[in-house]
Amino acid sequence: MKVLKKITVLLFAFAFSTGIYALPIFDIPPKIFDAMKVGNSIELTKYFNTTVELVILDKEDVYSKQQAEQILKNFFEKNKVKNFTLLHQGGKSGAQYAIGNLETEDGKTYRVYFLVKESGGKPLVHQMRIEKE
């Protein structure tokens, strides 16, 4: 009986040390991608942290949520969205990233990157990049 108890303790210790029982990985809210598909800056920024690092073409800075919303609104007005396609998503506990292509009605394609971290128990965008493809 003592041997079985020791084996059980060792198995649990091994499982925790190797990450088998690591904290669960959260999912990036699908509404972020839905907002990108239609170019909805208001819906998109609902999932932003209070400040966000925003890189849109030649503009790069850390902005408040309200400033980021206005910058995205201007981008979407100049670049009418045709579609957004999620290409890849991954990460680890506490941080996730997503990469996708944003297609505009005038035939341009942009690569979009999101970095999402848990903040206050909710997944929030901390960084977003929109670059020419």
C-alpha positions as CSV (number, residue, x, y, z in Angstrom):
1,M,0.0,0.0,0.0
2,K,2.8,2.4,0.8
3,V,4.5,1.7,-2.5
4,L,1.2,2.4,-4.4
5,K,0.9,5.7,-2.5
6,K,4.5,6.7,-3.4
7,I,4.0,5.9,-7.0
8,T,0.8,7.9,-7.1
9,V,2.5,10.9,-5.5
10,L,5.4,10.6,-8.0
11,L,3.1,10.5,-10.9
12,F,1.2,13.6,-9.8
13,A,4.5,15.4,-9.2
14,F,5.8,14.4,-12.6
15,A,2.5,15.5,-14.3
16,F,2.6,19.0,-12.7
17,S,6.3,19.5,-13.4
18,T,6.0,18.6,-17.1
19,G,3.0,20.9,-17.6
20,I,0.4,18.2,-18.2
21,Y,-1.8,19.9,-15.7
22,A,-0.9,23.4,-16.6
23,L,-3.4,26.2,-16.5
24,P,-5.9,25.9,-19.3
25,I,-5.3,27.9,-22.5
26,F,-8.1,30.4,-23.2
27,D,-9.5,30.9,-26.6
28,I,-9.4,34.2,-28.5
29,P,-13.0,35.4,-28.6
30,P,-14.4,34.7,-32.1
31,K,-16.2,38.0,-32.1
32,I,-12.8,39.7,-32.6
33,F,-12.5,37.8,-35.9
34,D,-16.2,38.6,-36.8
35,A,-15.5,42.3,-36.2
36,M,-12.5,42.1,-38.5
37,K,-14.6,40.4,-41.3
38,V,-16.8,43.5,-41.5
39,G,-14.4,46.2,-40.4
40,N,-16.3,47.1,-37.2
41,S,-13.9,49.2,-35.1
42,I,-16.4,49.6,-32.2
43,E,-17.0,45.9,-31.8
44,L,-13.3,45.1,-32.2
45,T,-12.1,47.5,-29.5
46,K,-14.6,46.1,-27.0
47,Y,-11.9,43.4,-26.7
48,F,-9.0,45.8,-26.3
49,N,-7.0,46.3,-23.1
50,T,-7.2,49.8,-21.6
51,T,-4.1,50.6,-23.6
52,V,-3.0,48.7,-26.7
53,E,0.1,48.7,-28.9
54,L,-1.2,49.4,-32.3
55,V,0.8,49.2,-35.5
56,I,-1.1,50.2,-38.6
57,L,1.0,50.6,-41.7
58,D,3.3,53.5,-40.7
59,K,1.6,54.4,-37.4
60,E,3.0,52.7,-34.4
61,D,2.4,53.6,-30.8
62,V,0.7,52.6,-27.6
63,Y,-2.8,54.1,-27.6
64,S,-5.7,54.3,-25.2
65,K,-8.7,52.1,-26.2
66,Q,-10.6,55.2,-27.4
67,Q,-7.7,56.4,-29.6
68,A,-7.2,52.9,-31.0
69,E,-10.9,52.8,-31.9
70,Q,-10.6,56.1,-33.9
71,I,-7.4,55.0,-35.7
72,L,-9.1,51.7,-36.7
73,K,-12.2,53.5,-37.8
74,N,-10.1,55.7,-40.1
75,F,-8.3,52.7,-41.5
76,F,-11.6,50.8,-42.2
77,E,-13.1,53.9,-43.8
78,K,-10.2,54.1,-46.2
79,N,-9.9,50.3,-46.7
80,K,-13.4,48.8,-47.0
81,V,-13.2,45.2,-45.8
82,K,-14.2,42.4,-48.1
83,N,-13.1,39.5,-45.9
84,F,-10.9,38.4,-43.0
85,T,-9.4,34.9,-43.0
86,L,-7.8,33.5,-39.9
87,L,-4.6,31.7,-40.9
88,H,-3.0,30.6,-37.6
89,Q,-3.7,30.7,-33.9
90,G,-1.5,29.5,-31.0
91,G,0.2,30.4,-27.8
92,K,0.5,29.3,-24.3
93,S,-1.2,29.8,-20.9
94,G,-1.9,33.5,-20.4
95,A,-1.0,34.6,-24.0
96,Q,-2.4,33.8,-27.4
97,Y,-1.7,35.1,-30.8
98,A,-3.6,35.0,-34.1
99,I,-2.5,35.8,-37.7
100,G,-4.9,36.4,-40.5
101,N,-5.3,38.1,-43.9
102,L,-7.6,41.1,-44.4
103,E,-8.8,41.6,-47.9
104,T,-10.2,44.9,-49.0
105,E,-12.7,45.7,-51.7
106,D,-10.1,47.4,-53.8
107,G,-8.0,44.2,-54.0
108,K,-5.4,44.9,-51.3
109,T,-4.4,42.3,-48.8
110,Y,-3.1,43.1,-45.3
111,R,-1.5,40.7,-42.8
112,V,-3.1,41.1,-39.3
113,Y,-1.5,40.0,-36.0
114,F,-3.2,39.9,-32.6
115,L,-1.6,39.3,-29.3
116,V,-4.2,38.5,-26.6
117,K,-3.4,38.2,-22.9
118,E,-5.6,37.4,-20.0
119,S,-6.3,40.5,-17.9
120,G,-8.7,40.5,-15.0
121,G,-9.8,37.0,-16.0
122,K,-10.7,38.1,-19.6
123,P,-8.8,37.7,-22.8
124,L,-8.0,41.2,-24.1
125,V,-6.0,42.4,-27.1
126,H,-2.7,43.9,-26.0
127,Q,-1.1,44.3,-29.4
128,M,-2.5,44.5,-33.0
129,R,-0.6,44.9,-36.2
130,I,-1.9,45.6,-39.7
131,E,0.9,45.3,-42.3
132,K,0.9,45.3,-46.1
133,E,1.1,41.8,-47.5
